[in-house]
Amino acid sequence: MSATVLQYVFKPNPGTNLPDLLGLVKEAAELWRKHGAEVSLWSVQVGEVGNMTFVVRSESTAKLGAILDALNGDPNFAAWRAKSMQGGLSSWVRSNQAYEIPI
C-alpha cells in the first residue's frame, strides 16, 4: 500500500488574529485525528510566502476514504465548517491530493 496526502493551502486574511486562526486549525486537527488521520500544519517560507498548508496523511487511499466518510458524517465537523466560514479568518488557495510512488 502507498501512502496518500491531502494538502489544504490557505492564507490568513489581512488583519487576522493569528492565535484565533491557529485555534481554529487545532480544532480541525482534533477532528481529523479523532477519525484516524495524521495531520500537520506548515508555513510556506519560499514561493507563496505567507500561505499555510494543513496536511492530512494516511497510509493508503482506502484508509483516507474511510477517514473522509467518518469525518463528513460527524456533526461536530459540520459545525466546525460553519464556524470556520463565518469566522472569515482565512481564504482558501488550493487543495491537492498526492499519492506516494514507491521507488
Secondary structure as a PSIPRED ss2 file (coil, helix, strand):
# PSIPRED VFORMAT (PSIPRED V4.0)

   1 M C   1.000  0.000  0.000
   2 S C   1.000  0.000  0.000
   3 A C   1.000  0.000  0.000
   4 T E   0.000  0.000  1.000
   5 V E   0.000  0.000  1.000
   6 L E   0.000  0.000  1.000
   7 Q E   0.000  0.000  1.000
   8 Y E   0.000  0.000  1.000
   9 V E   0.000  0.000  1.000
  10 F E   0.000  0.000  1.000
  11 K E   0.000  0.000  1.000
  12 P E   0.000  0.000  1.000
  13 N C   1.000  0.000  0.000
  14 P C   1.000  0.000  0.000
  15 G C   1.000  0.000  0.000
  16 T C   1.000  0.000  0.000
  17 N C   1.000  0.000  0.000
  18 L H   0.000  1.000  0.000
  19 P H   0.000  1.000  0.000
  20 D H   0.000  1.000  0.000
  21 L H   0.000  1.000  0.000
  22 L H   0.000  1.000  0.000
  23 G H   0.000  1.000  0.000
  24 L H   0.000  1.000  0.000
  25 V H   0.000  1.000  0.000
  26 K H   0.000  1.000  0.000
  27 E H   0.000  1.000  0.000
  28 A H   0.000  1.000  0.000
  29 A H   0.000  1.000  0.000
  30 E H   0.000  1.000  0.000
  31 L H   0.000  1.000  0.000
  32 W H   0.000  1.000  0.000
  33 R H   0.000  1.000  0.000
  34 K H   0.000  1.000  0.000
  35 H C   1.000  0.000  0.000
  36 G C   1.000  0.000  0.000
  37 A C   1.000  0.000  0.000
  38 E E   0.000  0.000  1.000
  39 V E   0.000  0.000  1.000
  40 S E   0.000  0.000  1.000
  41 L E   0.000  0.000  1.000
  42 W E   0.000  0.000  1.000
  43 S E   0.000  0.000  1.000
  44 V C   1.000  0.000  0.000
  45 Q C   1.000  0.000  0.000
  46 V C   1.000  0.000  0.000
  47 G C   1.000  0.000  0.000
  48 E C   1.000  0.000  0.000
  49 V C   1.000  0.000  0.000
  50 G C   1.000  0.000  0.000
  51 N C   1.000  0.000  0.000
  52 M E   0.000  0.000  1.000
  53 T E   0.000  0.000  1.000
  54 F E   0.000  0.000  1.000
  55 V E   0.000  0.000  1.000
  56 V E   0.000  0.000  1.000
  57 R E   0.000  0.000  1.000
  58 S E   0.000  0.000  1.000
  59 E C   1.000  0.000  0.000
  60 S C   1.000  0.000  0.000
  61 T H   0.000  1.000  0.000
  62 A H   0.000  1.000  0.000
  63 K H   0.000  1.000  0.000
  64 L H   0.000  1.000  0.000
  65 G H   0.000  1.000  0.000
  66 A H   0.000  1.000  0.000
  67 I H   0.000  1.000  0.000
  68 L H   0.000  1.000  0.000
  69 D H   0.000  1.000  0.000
  70 A H   0.000  1.000  0.000
  71 L H   0.000  1.000  0.000
  72 N H   0.000  1.000  0.000
  73 G C   1.000  0.000  0.000
  74 D C   1.000  0.000  0.000
  75 P H   0.000  1.000  0.000
  76 N H   0.000  1.000  0.000
  77 F H   0.000  1.000  0.000
  78 A H   0.000  1.000  0.000
  79 A H   0.000  1.000  0.000
  80 W H   0.000  1.000  0.000
  81 R H   0.000  1.000  0.000
  82 A H   0.000  1.000  0.000
  83 K H   0.000  1.000  0.000
  84 S H   0.000  1.000  0.000
  85 M H   0.000  1.000  0.000
  86 Q H   0.000  1.000  0.000
  87 G H   0.000  1.000  0.000
  88 G C   1.000  0.000  0.000
  89 L C   1.000  0.000  0.000
  90 S E   0.000  0.000  1.000
  91 S E   0.000  0.000  1.000
  92 W E   0.000  0.000  1.000
  93 V E   0.000  0.000  1.000
  94 R E   0.000  0.000  1.000
  95 S E   0.000  0.000  1.000
  96 N E   0.000  0.000  1.000
  97 Q E   0.000  0.000  1.000
  98 A E   0.000  0.000  1.000
  99 Y E   0.000  0.000  1.000
 100 E C   1.000  0.000  0.000
 101 I C   1.000  0.000  0.000
 102 P C   1.000  0.000  0.000
 103 I C   1.000  0.000  0.000
